[in-house]
């Protein structure tokens, strides 16, 4: 593994984790084989379990050239964990990673090169090798085309309305500008992160849904974001450490509203109308599935969305 040269910006890998020790080990294995090394890996552990500590403190990593720092963050919260790790890191570039991804051996190098190749860049996002970007559902495709006037595929790489975010399908052959970057595998400039005020602190539950979109919107005030198709990683969406579907759905509704209000400065009425429309349209599919095998899950999601809307209507978000 090549170390970052003195002339190249140093890279700090930022990894929040919670109860997924084996996923974390797989990620560290791929960081140990990169063609462009990181100067440090800061792991912010929200679980505090012995297995995660054993993985992070395994002497094998130092022997393979990895410098790992383990932080305990309690209570667990994805945003607070990322913020704590960034605060103690020292790299000029921040490599934001989920603990359940695996990087191809040249992923870090491709991200760094993509970032350096665009003078206006503040961040770049990697491509997924094991999963495609989900297209709009039939309901949202109708809304995008018939009501909002988008041509077919014009929504790719965009953040639209109630914070609908879309990737590229198929992926472009070369680096392409994008309006958002996901937190699973992205590289950003520390200077832009600081100028943007970092991650917001208004997210409801510890899963902090849409925190990556919020940060992207703030970063774009200082430069452009890009998608780097040759920087590839696999995202395994490990089930461990996740909140219930009901809590995730509540978090999703509430956080979208907060981003519209506080980050984008929308009026309360405008933000609420967008979120209400989002909740209704998203729930159409859940309602149709209530009588099928996915009925219990759909009911939990509907309850979560209803609770999120209730919080907003009650003015809880304005306190």
N, C-alpha and C positions, 0 to 999 in steps of 0.2 A: 504494500500500500504506500503510495506517495504521500508525503506530508505536504500541507499547504506551504508554498514558498514564502519567503520574506516579502516578496513583491506583491503577492496575492493577498486579498483581504482574508482575515481569519474567519472561520466559520464555527459557530456554537450550535450544536444540535440540542433542541429543546423538546423534552419528551414528558408529558404528563402520563401517569399510569395509575391504575386502580384495579388490583386483584387479577392481573393478567400476566403472571410471571413468565409463563411459557411463550406467550406472544412477545413479551419484552426480550426474552432471550433470542428469539428468531430475528427481531429487529437489530439487536446488537451484533449478531453474527454477520448480517449484511453490511452494517456500518464498518465492521472490521475488514471487509474485503473491498472497500471502495477504491477506485483509481485515484481519487482526490480525497485526502483525509480531512477530518474536522479536528479543530484544536481541542475540543472538549465536548462531552455529552453531559448535559444537566438533566437528571431524572427527578421529577417532582412527584413523589409517591403520596397519593391520597388514601391509601389503604393501610399502610403500616404493617403488612403481613411479613412473616419471616421468610417466606419463599421469594417474594420480590426482593427483599434485602439481600438474600443469598445470591440471586442472579446478578444484581447490580454490583455487588462487592466481590464477585468471583475473580480471583487473581489472574485467571486466564486472559481477561480483557487487557490488563496492563501489559502482559507478555505479548499481546497482539497489537499493541500500539494505541489502545484507546485510553483516554483520560476521562474517567467517569466521576461525577459528583452526584451524590444522592441526597435529596432534600425531603423532609417529612412535612406535608402540608395537611392541616386538619382544621375544620372538617373538609372532606374532599369536595372539590369544585374545579372543573376543567379550566376555567379562565383564571382563577386564583392560582392554580398550579402552574399554568404557563407564565403568568406574571411573576411569580416567585422565582421560577427558573431563569427567566430573562434578566431579572434584577441582579442576580449574582453571576451571570455569564459575562464574558469579555469579548466575544467575537464581533467584528464589524458587520458580519452577515449572520442572520438567525435562520437556522434550518428548523422549521416547525414540523414536527412529526407526531402522528398518532402511534400508540404503542403496538398496534396490530397491523402494521405495514411491513413489507419486506422490499428493500431497494435493490434494483439491478445494480451490478457492480460499478457502472459509470453514471449512476443517477445524480450523485452530488456534483460530479464534474460537469455534466450536461446542464444542471441547474445554474451552476456558477458561470459557465460560459454564456448561457442565455441571458443571464442578468447583466453580464459585462458587455454583451453585444448590442444592447439598446441603451443609448445615453439617457433616455428619459425614464428608465425602468426603476421601480421601487420594489417590485416583487415578481416572482415567477412561480408557476405551479407545475408539478409533475403530471405525467400521464399514467393512467391505470392500465396495467397489462392483463389483468384477470377479470375486468368488469367494464362494461360500456357505460357511457353517460345516459341516464334514463331520458327518453324524449317526453314531450308534454303528453299528458293523458288526453283521451278523446275530448273530455270536457274542456280542458285548458287549451287544446288545439283549436277548438271552436271559438273560444273567447279571444285567443291571440289573433286568429285569422279574420273572424267575422266581426268582432266587436272592436278590437284594437288596431286592425288594419295591417298586421304583419304579413309579409309574404312568407311562403314555406321556407323554413329553416332560418329566417332572419333573426330569430330569438337566440340562436346559438352564441354562447359566450356572454350573454346579457343577464342583467338583473332587472326585473320588470315588475311594476305595480306593487303587489303585496310581498315583495322580495322573492318572487319566483326566480330561480337561478338555473341556468342551463349551461351544459358543457358543449362539446363538439361531437357530432356523430355524422360521418366518420371524423376521426381526428385529422387535422390538417397535417401536411407533410413538413411544414416549417413553422417556426415560432410565430404565434398569432396573438394579437392583443385580446384581452379578456377583461370583463368588468369585475370579476371576483376570483379569489384564489382560496382553495380549501385548506384546512389546517392539517390534513392527513400527511401531506408531503409538499411543502412550499418553502421557498427561500426569500427572505425580505431583507432590506437594508435596515440596520439598527437605527441609523439617522432618521429614516422615514418613520419608523415605528415610534421613536421618541417624539418627533414633530407632530405625529398624528394623535399623540396622547395614549398610545398603547391600546390594550383591550379595554372595553367599557366595563363598568362594574354594576350594571343594572339587571343582569340576567337573573331569572327567577330561581331555577333549581340547579343542582350541581352538574347536570349534563350540558347546560349553557348552549342550547340549540341556537344556530345561526350566528354564533360569535365570529365565525370566519367571514361571513358576509359583512357584518358590522365593521370589522377591522378593514376589510377591503374597501368599503365605501370611504373610510377615513384616510386610508393610504392614498387613494386616487386623487385626493386634494393636493398631493405633493409630487405626483408622477403617474406613470402608466404601469399596469399589470399585464403580464404575458403568460401564455400557455406554452410550455416547452415539450413538444410531443416526443422528443428523443430521450428525455429524462423519464425513465419508466420505473414504476413500482407496482407491487401487488397489495391490494387492500383486502384484508380477510374479515373485517367486521366481526371480530370476536365477540361472543355473547356475554362473556364475563364482565362484571362490574357495571352493567347497565341498569338504568332506572326502569320502572315499569312503563308499558306503553301509555298508560293514562297520564303519568307524570310527564313523559316526553311530549305528549300531545298538548298538555297544558303549557309547558315550557315553550313549545313552538309558537303557540298563539300569542302568549304574553310577550315573548322576546321580539317577535316581528313588530308588534305594536310599539314597543319601546324604541326599537331602531328607527322606525318611521317618525316617531315623536322627537326623540332626543338627538339622534345622529343626523337625520335628514330634515328635521325642523318642520314636519307636517303639522297642520292644526289637529286638534283632538278629533274634530268631526271627520276630517279627511282620513286620518289614520284609522279611526274606528270603522269607517265605511269600507276601506280596503280590507281590513282584517275580517270584518263580518262577511264580506263577499268571499274571501279566501276560505274561511271556515265552512261556509255553506257549500261552495263548489267542491272542496276537498271531501266533505262529508257525504256527498251524493254517492260516491263509490262505496263508502263504508255502510251507508244505509242499505244499498242493494245487496251487500254481503251479509247482512244481519241474519238472514234465514239459512245461510250456508254453513260450511264447516268453520269459517272464520268469524262466525257470529260473536262469540265471547270477546275476541280481540277487537272487533269493530265496536262493540259496546264500550269497551274500555277507552278506546280512542275518542269516541264521541263524547263520553263523560269528561275526558280531559280537555277537549276543545271547549265544551260548554263551561267548564270551570275557569278556563283561561279568559273567555269572553266575560264571564261574571265578574272576575277581578277587575277587568278594564272598565266595564260599565259602572261598577261601584266606585270608581275613582282611585282604586288602590295604586294604580300605576302613576298617578299624579302626585302622590305623597312624597 
